[in-house]
Amino acid sequence: RKAMKDWQKKNNKKMQEKRKEWEAKRAKGEYPEPQERSTDENGEEEKEKFTPSPYETIPYVPPETWDEDALSERTTSLGFVEYKNYDEVEYEWHRRVRRSCFPPTEEEAKRFELH
């Protein structure tokens, strides 16, 4: 049933008109031609050439040193963005990255008598 609904969506009158527009624009050169996937000599799709990160996490390899610089380098090499405190976090991320994700400030540590 779902396949039938999908087929109907793809082949309704509105979609047919859009396809004609796209083909006309593609013929004029406004849109690039769709690229075909490259295949190797066996006819199989080629996998992307990919070099693993020296900080690959699968299998997990602990860092050589646990100092701040080594850990910071590792997080950036894995594509993460590092924030030193909550004020640096972009507004869009405030719902996901909470203030509690960061260590307390010196003032808070004294107020709660943290040592």
KEPAKE-430249 format. One record per residue: residue in one letter; x, y, z of N, C-alpha, C in turn. Coordinates in steps of 0.02 Angstrom, whole numbers, plus 32768, in hexadecimal, padded with zeros to 4 digits. Layout:
AXYZXYZXYZ...
END
This chain:
R80297FC58000800080008000802B803F8000K8061803F802A808D8079802C80AF80837FE9A80C4804D7FCA80E480537F8980B580727F56M807680617F5A8045807D7F2B803D80C87F37K803B80DD7F77803481247F878072814A7F6ED80AD812E7F7980EA814E7F6280EA81557F16W80D581207EF380D281227EAB80A381597E93Q8069815F7EB5803881927EA3805381D87EAEK807881E17EE6809682237EF380C882357EBDK80F182057EA9812582137E788109821E7E32N80CE82047E2580B382087DE2807382317DDDN8066825C7E0E802A82867E09803882BF7DD8K800382E47DC7800883187D948039834F7DA7K803883647DE6806483997DFE80AE83857DF8M80BD83477E0B810283307E07811883297DBFQ80EC83137D9380FC830D7D4C810F83517D2FE80E983857D4380F883C97D2C813C83E07D44K814B83D27D84818C83E57D9F81C583C17D7BR81BB83827D6C81EE835C7D4881FC837C7D04K81C683917CE181CF83B27CA081F683F37CA8E81E784197CDC820C84577CE9825684497CF5W826484177D1E82A984057D2E82CF83EF7CEFE82AE83C77CC782CE83B07C8982DD83EA7C5AA82AD841A7C5682B884547C2C82F2847E7C46K82F584887C87832C84AF7CA4836E848A7C9BR836D84487CA283AA84217C9A83C284267C51A839284267C2283A4842B7BDB83C384707BCCK83AB84A47BEE83C884E77BE5840B84EF7C09G841A84C17C35845A84C57C5A845484E87C9DE841884F57CB3840F85167CF4841D84E67D2EY841084A77D25841D84747D58845484467D3EP8480842E7D6984B383FE7D51849383BA7D44E84B283957D19849B83517D0A84A483267D48P847782F57D53848082C87D8C84BE829E7D81Q84E482947DB58522826E7DAF851582257DB9E853581FD7D91852E81B57D998564819C7DC8R855581677DEB8585814B7E1B85BD81297DF4S85F981317E0E863281117DEC863880C97E03T864E809F7DD6865680587DE6869D80437DD6D86B4800F7DF886F77FF57DEB86F37FC17DB3E872B7F9F7DA5872D7F707D6D86FE7F347D77N86EA7F247DB486BC7EED7DC186737F017DBBG86677F407DAE86227F577DA986037F6B7DEBE862B7F697E2186127F7B7E6386207FC57E6FE85F47FE47E9885FE802B7EA7863E80357ECFE866280697EBD869F80787EE2868D809A7F23K86B080867F5786A680A57F9886D080E57F99E86BA81157FC186E081537FC6872581447FE3K875681667FC9879A815F7FE3879B81838027F87AD815E805A87A58179809C87E1816480C6T87FF819580E6883781868112881F818F815AP882A815C81838812816081C78838819581EFS881581B1821F883381E3824B886581C18279P889B81E4828B88CA81C682BA88A981BE82FFY887181DE8309884E81DA8349880E81B08341E8810817E831887D58154830B87BA8138834CT8779813A8355875C81248394873F80DD8391I873F80BD8356872780798351875F804E8336P877D8020835887748013839F8791804D83C8Y877780558403878C808D842D87D580858441V87FB80B98433884180BC8446884980F98473P885C80F084B28862812A84DE889B815784C5P8895819884D388CA81C584BE890B81B784E3E894381C984C4898381BD84E3898B81E48524T8974822385238976824B855F89318269856BW8921827785A988E0829185BA88E382DB85CAD891582FE85B18919834685BF88E7836C8593E88DB83AA85A588A883D3858488B483DB8539D88F383E58525890383F084DE88F583B284B4A8909837784CE88FF833984A888B4832A84A0L888E833484D58847832784D28824835984A4S8838839784A5881C83CA847A882A83BA8430E886883A58423887B839383DE8852835783C6R8847832883F2882282EC83DF87D982FD83CFT87B9832783F78773833883EA876C835E83A9T8799838D839B879483B2835C87A283868320S87CF8355832787DE832882EF87A382FB82DFL877882EE8311873D82C58306870182ED82EEG870B832F82E586D6835982CA86A9837A82FEF86BC8376833C86948396837186A883DF837AV867A840683948689844B83A5868F844F83F0E86C5846B840786D2846E844F86C184B48469Y869A84B6849E868984F484BF86A884F48505K86C8852A851886E8852E855A86B5853A8591N867F85608582864B856D85B386088575858FY85D3857A85B68590857D8599858485BC8571D85A685F18582859C8630855E85B4862D8515E85E285FF850685FC85F884C185CC85D08494V859D85AB84B285708580848B854085AC8463E8537859C8424850A85C183F884C285BA8411Y849A85EE8406845685F08422842C85B4840AE8434859F83CB840D856783B18419852683D7W8453852083F7846684E3841A845684E58465H8437851A847D842A851F84C583F984EB84DER83CE84D284B5839F849E84CC83C2845A84D0R83F6845084A98419841084A98455841084D8V847C844684D784B7844B850284A28476853ER849C845685778484847885B384BE849585DBR84AD84C3860684DE84E2863284FE84AD865FS84D98479867084F38444869C85288419867AC853384218639856783FB861685AD84168625F85B08450864385F08470865085FF8470869AP8640847186AD8651847386F4863B84B68712P863084B78754861A84F587738651852B8771T863B85698774866B85A08776868B85A287BBE86BF85CA87C386E185D0880486B085E78839E868686178827865586328856862385FC886DE860A85D4883E85DC859E884F85FE85698879A863C855A886A8661852788908669853E88D8K8676857E88E3867D85968929863A8596894BR860585A9892885C285AC894685AC8567895CF85B98532893485A584EF894585DB84C9896CE861084EB897C864884CF89A3866584918980L866F8497893F86908461891986DB846B891DH86FE843689258748843B892D876B842288F0
END
